[in-house]
Amino acid sequence: MAVLRIFSYLPNPRVWKATIAARLLGVGVEVVGDRPKALSGWLWDFDARPLEEAEKTPDNPHARASKRGFSAAMLYKTDAFLAAHPFGTVPAAFDPEGATGVFESNSILRAVARAAGGLYGDGPYEAARIDSFLDAGLVFAREAQAYLLALAAREASRELSDRMREAYAFYLDGIDNAARLGGEGLAGPFSIADIAFVCDFAQFRREERMADRLADCGLEPIYRPGDHACAHAHFDRLRRLPAFDADLGGGYVLETPAEERKSA
Ligand SMILES: N[C@@H](CCC(=O)N[C@@H](CS)C(=O)NCC(=O)O)C(=O)O
């Protein structure tokens, strides 16, 4: 049986955190969802489902104003969904019975690790060190979300770009320092800290697909392959492993030539 049910738009690198961990730990997660644009036509609930056309009206009792990341003005979230997910965001995870909501992709990742009993360090201090990487990653990911959404809408300002550049340098400097120590993982042993890093950084690398938008906004790309060599090497080594490639290899982020993928 799956240890979690996750509802989201798909593909979504934030969901990959959980699916990669589940693959590595040998447990199942159930993923329910649809293309980003289609998700505004779904009922957001533990038992999420596409709405009938007649249900997609502003007077539907579940209709709520969307907050971020969706072009649709309206999303349809049940009261039970909002009780389980007070911030109303996806990915939205639930325990198998639907009694407990788990939100924030890093916490959904933690839930998989805890349910399966692995990749979360040995004892409270190692687990807390792994949490430290997840927290630093969330700060980066939030900046990246605001930047990439504005870029996608061709509305990114110089101020936003400067702010992103600073957040990127701060985060990548730290990841580079940790990767340079030569451990199997950022926190020492390989852990969910590495999974979160790869997925958040993969999300950011979508910037490379937005060269036209950068030009429209009069901005230069922030990602530079020459800097942070240890961080990039860690990312490139992990993203080619089969458990990662199963999600990252789909072409959403980067094209990975088949011959570059590891077979074992
Ligand atoms: N930091 C969160 C980000 C989640 C998030 O912001 N989700 C947005 C879509 S990108 C959302 O669900 N928005 C719902 C709304 O607009 O009401 C995570 O990692 O899970």
The ligand as an SDF file (V2000), in Angstrom:
LIG
                    3D

 20 19  0  0  0  0  0  0  0  0999 V2000
    6.9270   25.8040   -0.8590 N   0  0  0  0  0  0  0  0  0  0  0  0
    5.7710   25.0790   -1.3310 C   0  0  0  0  0  0  0  0  0  0  0  0
    5.2460   25.7330   -2.5720 C   0  0  0  0  0  0  0  0  0  0  0  0
    3.8360   25.2860   -2.9340 C   0  0  0  0  0  0  0  0  0  0  0  0
    3.0990   26.3200   -3.7640 C   0  0  0  0  0  0  0  0  0  0  0  0
    3.3480   27.5340   -3.6630 O   0  0  0  0  0  0  0  0  0  0  0  0
    2.1280   25.8600   -4.5840 N   0  0  0  0  0  0  0  0  0  0  0  0
    1.3310   26.7550   -5.4000 C   0  0  0  0  0  0  0  0  0  0  0  0
    1.5150   26.4120   -6.8770 C   0  0  0  0  0  0  0  0  0  0  0  0
    3.1630   26.6310   -7.4100 S   0  0  0  0  0  0  0  0  0  0  0  0
   -0.1430   26.5430   -5.0960 C   0  0  0  0  0  0  0  0  0  0  0  0
   -0.5410   25.4420   -4.7420 O   0  0  0  0  0  0  0  0  0  0  0  0
   -1.0030   27.5830   -5.2060 N   0  0  0  0  0  0  0  0  0  0  0  0
   -2.3940   27.4270   -4.8730 C   0  0  0  0  0  0  0  0  0  0  0  0
   -3.2020   28.7000   -5.0150 C   0  0  0  0  0  0  0  0  0  0  0  0
   -2.8390   29.5570   -5.8300 O   0  0  0  0  0  0  0  0  0  0  0  0
   -4.2370   28.8180   -4.3460 O   0  0  0  0  0  0  0  0  0  0  0  0
    6.1740   23.6060   -1.5480 C   0  0  0  0  0  0  0  0  0  0  0  0
    7.3630   23.3280   -1.7020 O   0  0  0  0  0  0  0  0  0  0  0  0
    5.2810   22.7270   -1.5140 O   0  0  0  0  0  0  0  0  0  0  0  0
  1  2  1  0
  2  3  1  0
  2 18  1  0
  3  4  1  0
  4  5  1  0
  5  6  2  0
  5  7  1  0
  7  8  1  0
  8  9  1  0
  8 11  1  0
  9 10  1  0
 11 12  2  0
 11 13  1  0
 13 14  1  0
 14 15  1  0
 15 16  2  0
 15 17  1  0
 18 19  2  0
 18 20  1  0
M  END
$$$$
